[in-house]
Structure formats: structure tokens, C-alpha cells
Amino acid sequence: MNKTILIVDDDDMLRRSLTSGLRSDGFNVLSANSAENAQDILTRISVDAIILDRMMTGMDGLTFLRNLRGAGNITPVLMLTALSGPENAIAGLSDGANDYLAKPFQMRELVLRLNNIIRQSASVGKKMPQGLIFTDNEFFVSTALTQEPQLLALSGEEKKLLQHLTSPLGNIVPAAPMVAKRLRNKLNLVLSHLDIITIRGRGYKLIDKSATPTT
């Protein structure tokens, strides 16, 4: 069955271009020229993903996204923006976006990212652990104690290991013991609910202790 996408953007030309491109790729497409219009559509129709412009007249994209997540709606969201810099991507991801794409972009990249967030949403195990954000090839930490997400300073080996451990969460990954130990220590300092455990003879596994049932 073809996936249904809702485009939320107040730029008529871009909205028409995206609609045409997505339909040619086999998607069903709905469009809204404002966040308010999108909210009305979502009360009546369930969609597989949302393409959301960050800066719109009326309600902006971030406010719409916060309201969406606050209402318990977990529909995957690909946020579009003309703003550059990792801090803008972090803001969108922190408020609940599944991915972030800067303008201008190629249609093929948008379709690939869209398919990716739809595929990932079908598997809870592929979600990033709470407090951890990955964007622009860097990991950031977001907690109640930090006003803004903070860069998690990792070596190349540590970053590669953490990418494997979170893609998806639950992966068992072989690694050098010293690399795993350094990564564990850095995570424990900022996200105490996360831990890296040893799976004898196989490697290491990242666990979220707050999500582990107690017996």
C-alpha cells in the first residue's frame, strides 16, 4: 500500500513541487499551507509521515511539532528549514522531529530520508535512547539540567562504537575493551540511565536501565 504524506509549508511553489515529486515516487500526498490547517487535517486523517517547514506565518513549525508530540502523536516528521548550523537541527530534533533537512535540497535526498524515518518508525528498537541526539555526524546530550543540548566529546573510535550500539539500540557490537570502557565512562557522567554491558564472547551492548523491567 502506498504511504500517505502530509506536506505542511506556506510556500505554494515548494508545496506544489514536493507534491509532484512525491506522487511520481508513488506516495499519496496531502498538503496544508499552515500549521493550523495541518492540525485540522490530522484530526480527520491518519498519515504515514509529515514534511514540516520550520518557519511559517502563523504557528511556526516548532510550535506545531511540540503540540503534535504533546498530544501523543508519534507520526514521523521530516523538518525542512532554510536555517543553517547544527544548533538549528538540534532544536528540531529535541522537539520531536525524526530528521532534519536544510534547504536547498535534492528531491532524491528528501525521498531517501522520508523512507528512512517511515521505516525506522516501524521499529521501536531503532529509536535513539532518551537524552541522546545524533545529528551532523555528532552525538549531543539533552537533559533536564542542560538548557541547550551539549556536544558529547568522543574520539573517532568511540563515536563509531556508539553509532553501532544505537543502530538499533540492542545491537551487540565487538570492540576493543579500552574503547568500550572510555565510552561507558563518558556516558555514565552525563546520562546515568545508560550503560554498556559486556556480552561474553560477543561484544558490548548499550542498555537503557530506566526502560529495563525490574523483577
Wavefront OBJ file of the C-alpha trace (Angstrom):
o trace
v 0.000 0.000 0.000
v 1.295 3.451 -0.909
v 2.341 5.639 2.006
v 0.453 8.881 2.689
v 2.487 12.029 3.303
v 1.287 15.368 4.675
v 3.256 18.404 3.489
v 2.990 21.436 5.786
v 4.519 24.525 4.162
v 3.274 28.053 3.438
v 5.397 28.307 0.260
v 2.913 27.462 -2.515
v 5.586 26.819 -5.143
v 7.619 24.470 -2.946
v 4.484 22.681 -1.784
v 3.386 22.048 -5.380
v 6.894 20.898 -6.350
v 7.094 18.474 -3.428
v 3.605 17.153 -4.156
v 4.504 16.450 -7.764
v 7.831 14.835 -6.895
v 6.418 12.616 -4.166
v 3.489 11.473 -6.279
v 5.881 10.488 -9.052
v 7.661 8.342 -6.433
v 4.426 6.558 -5.592
v 3.327 8.408 -2.456
v -0.170 9.601 -1.687
v 0.131 13.298 -0.832
v -1.925 15.720 1.243
v -0.863 19.327 1.712
v -1.514 22.151 4.148
v -0.490 25.785 3.745
v -0.367 26.387 7.507
v 0.156 24.535 10.764
v -3.436 25.309 11.724
v -4.698 23.684 8.513
v -2.457 20.672 9.158
v -3.887 20.242 12.647
v -7.385 20.116 11.172
v -6.336 17.503 8.600
v -4.736 15.307 11.262
v -7.935 15.228 13.318
v -9.620 13.507 10.369
v -6.890 11.600 8.512
v -4.001 9.405 9.645
v -0.791 9.817 7.629
v 2.458 7.841 7.474
v 4.791 10.847 7.709
v 4.819 14.638 7.798
v 7.125 17.001 5.907
v 7.142 20.161 8.014
v 8.557 23.594 7.256
v 10.108 25.205 10.320
v 9.423 28.859 9.521
v 5.818 29.642 8.566
v 3.431 32.541 9.047
v 1.024 31.972 11.906
v 2.029 28.989 14.010
v 5.663 28.081 13.280
v 6.854 24.542 12.647
v 8.490 24.010 16.044
v 5.331 25.012 17.908
v 3.249 22.720 15.700
v 5.704 19.889 16.376
v 5.633 20.425 20.153
v 1.836 20.407 20.100
v 1.843 17.249 17.987
v 4.152 15.367 20.339
v 2.429 16.789 23.402
v -0.820 15.272 22.156
v 0.869 11.876 21.885
v 1.064 11.833 18.083
v 4.209 9.901 17.067
v 3.858 10.263 13.276
v 7.390 10.556 11.805
v 8.320 14.153 10.952
v 10.930 15.373 8.473
v 11.559 19.043 9.214
v 12.678 21.451 6.483
v 14.500 24.705 7.151
v 16.375 27.499 5.450
v 18.393 27.969 8.645
v 21.898 26.520 8.662
v 24.031 25.225 11.515
v 23.808 22.178 13.781
v 22.117 24.177 16.564
v 19.005 24.524 14.382
v 18.940 20.803 13.632
v 19.309 20.077 17.343
v 16.352 22.350 18.163
v 14.117 20.466 15.744
v 15.279 17.034 16.861
v 14.930 17.989 20.529
v 11.304 18.976 19.942
v 10.484 15.651 18.333
v 11.497 15.713 14.663
v 12.772 12.397 13.311
v 15.094 14.025 10.789
v 16.096 17.475 9.579
v 16.839 18.664 6.022
v 18.277 22.065 5.125
v 17.150 23.984 2.053
v 18.002 23.821 -0.773
v 17.903 20.040 -1.151
v 17.622 17.452 -3.879
v 14.338 15.600 -4.227
v 16.129 12.273 -4.167
v 17.664 13.036 -0.768
v 14.284 14.048 0.634
v 12.697 10.798 -0.588
v 15.522 8.721 0.899
v 15.243 10.470 4.267
v 11.463 10.169 4.186
v 11.597 6.441 3.502
v 14.170 6.092 6.275
v 12.068 7.738 9.002
v 8.991 5.755 7.935
v 10.985 2.529 8.093
v 12.525 3.421 11.442
v 9.164 4.344 12.955
v 8.011 0.772 12.347
v 10.696 -0.465 14.742
v 10.771 0.918 18.280
v 14.260 -0.546 18.690
v 15.670 1.921 16.172
v 14.836 4.983 18.256
v 17.700 6.857 19.891
v 17.884 6.392 23.688
v 16.345 9.187 25.758
v 18.710 12.115 26.200
v 20.885 11.218 23.205
v 20.697 13.047 19.866
v 22.657 12.263 16.701
v 22.897 14.932 14.014
v 25.541 16.320 11.647
v 27.685 13.254 12.430
v 27.936 14.185 16.104
v 26.275 12.985 19.309
v 24.677 15.536 21.637
v 23.256 15.140 25.138
v 19.988 16.730 26.222
v 18.921 16.523 29.884
v 16.757 18.468 32.332
v 19.952 20.050 33.685
v 21.093 21.476 30.334
v 19.368 24.489 28.780
v 20.701 23.507 25.360
v 21.894 20.093 24.079
v 25.625 19.677 24.704
v 28.157 18.060 22.393
v 29.307 14.658 23.625
v 33.046 14.788 23.046
v 34.052 11.417 21.606
v 37.086 10.062 19.791
v 36.567 8.635 16.313
v 36.591 5.067 17.674
v 34.144 5.919 20.475
v 31.743 7.659 18.096
v 31.814 4.734 15.668
v 31.097 2.305 18.501
v 28.185 4.385 19.792
v 26.730 4.603 16.277
v 26.780 0.807 16.013
v 25.343 0.393 19.513
v 22.378 2.651 18.699
v 21.621 1.419 15.159
v 19.422 -0.005 16.531
v 19.568 0.082 20.314
v 20.137 -3.510 21.388
v 22.864 -4.282 18.876
v 25.712 -6.413 20.193
v 28.947 -4.952 18.839
v 32.541 -6.243 19.074
v 35.012 -3.565 20.183
v 38.347 -3.027 21.877
v 37.817 -3.204 25.670
v 39.532 0.145 26.281
v 37.311 1.908 23.719
v 34.171 0.427 25.278
v 35.382 1.418 28.773
v 36.103 5.025 27.766
v 32.721 5.328 26.072
v 30.943 3.823 29.096
v 32.627 6.312 31.428
v 31.695 9.297 29.250
v 28.068 8.190 29.006
v 27.824 7.479 32.739
v 28.940 11.036 33.523
v 26.076 12.673 31.598
v 23.373 10.008 31.144
v 23.340 7.777 34.199
v 20.414 5.714 32.885
v 22.557 4.413 30.015
v 25.165 1.708 30.452
v 27.345 -0.502 28.275
v 27.393 -4.127 29.328
v 29.626 -6.990 28.209
v 28.083 -9.899 26.347
v 30.617 -12.657 26.916
v 32.251 -13.879 23.727
v 30.249 -11.487 21.508
v 30.973 -7.870 22.377
v 29.134 -4.972 24.026
v 25.548 -3.798 24.294
v 24.074 -0.400 25.207
v 21.134 -0.646 27.608
v 18.668 1.905 28.960
v 18.342 0.997 32.635
v 15.275 3.208 33.057
v 13.449 1.126 30.441
v 14.544 -2.262 31.813
v 11.758 -4.028 33.756
v 12.633 -4.897 37.331
v 11.755 -8.263 38.830
l 1 2 3 4 5 6 7 8 9 10 11 12 13 14 15 16 17 18 19 20 21 22 23 24 25 26 27 28 29 30 31 32 33 34 35 36 37 38 39 40 41 42 43 44 45 46 47 48 49 50 51 52 53 54 55 56 57 58 59 60 61 62 63 64 65 66 67 68 69 70 71 72 73 74 75 76 77 78 79 80 81 82 83 84 85 86 87 88 89 90 91 92 93 94 95 96 97 98 99 100 101 102 103 104 105 106 107 108 109 110 111 112 113 114 115 116 117 118 119 120 121 122 123 124 125 126 127 128 129 130 131 132 133 134 135 136 137 138 139 140 141 142 143 144 145 146 147 148 149 150 151 152 153 154 155 156 157 158 159 160 161 162 163 164 165 166 167 168 169 170 171 172 173 174 175 176 177 178 179 180 181 182 183 184 185 186 187 188 189 190 191 192 193 194 195 196 197 198 199 200 201 202 203 204 205 206 207 208 209 210 211 212 213 214 215
